[in-house]
Structure formats: C-alpha cells, structure tokens
Amino acid sequence: MADRVQPPVVTAVPADGRAPAAEPQLGDLFRQLAQDSATLVRQEMALAKAELRENVKSVARDTAKIAVGAVLAAVGALVLVLFLVLLLGSALNHYWLGALIVGLLFVAIGGLLAMNAMKRLKHDTITPDQTLQTLKEDKQWLQSEMKQVRRDLA
C-alpha cells in the first residue's frame, strides 16, 4: 500500500500555449461588473417590453369582448325598458304616460349616479403617492450604499 501513485496535478493552459493568466485586478473586476450589470439591465428591459406587449394584447382582446358584451347588454336593457313602458302604459291606458314615467325615473336615477360620481371624483387623486415615497426611500438607500462603498474603497 505504500507504493500508491499520486495523481498528476493538472493546470489549465490556454489553447494558444501561453501561461495561465494571473488573478484579475480590482479595476478589471469592477469593469466586468459594470458590463455584466449593463447587460443584465438590457436583458431585463427586453423582457419587460416583451411581457408588456403580451399584456397589452391580452387587455385589448379582453376589452373588445367587454365592449361586445356591453353592447348586447345595452340592447337587452332597451328591450326591457320598452317592456316596462308598454306594461305601465297598458295599466294606465295611456302609453305616453307610461313612457313619461319610465323616462323620468331613468333620468332621476342617472342624475343621482352622476352627481355621486362627480363628488367622489373631486376627492380622488391619480398621483401614485405610495410609489413616489418608495422611490424616494430607494434613492436615499442607494446614496447611502454608494457612500459606504466609497468609504470602504478609500
């Protein structure tokens, strides 16, 4: 057992026969990190664009279906309104009176809904306050990290 043969030590040699390169310098590492980061950001942006395109197509397709459904529902609602007018007119023996009552009822309900929506709209805001606050916090964090890196390198 004492005659065991040690396996040979293999070192990687580039194909052109040169000696293996020494460890990369810190500047080279930072340069490579910057290049890799830029590549990663470009790839993430391309992915986001592709995903956004797919989402927009899906939303457009669903919006068209909603529009068709809304038109069909509106036609159905008009038929039901006509039914209500005829029913009320038949009960009152005056179809014009049935139409007047149903028309006034719809105008009153629509007016109340519109006024309520206008009041709410005055109080609503479209500014993404929470996102803006988060972005400010991210900016402050990034600045503090950059200061720490500079102190560590100095």
Disulfide bonds with the S-S distance in Angstrom:
none
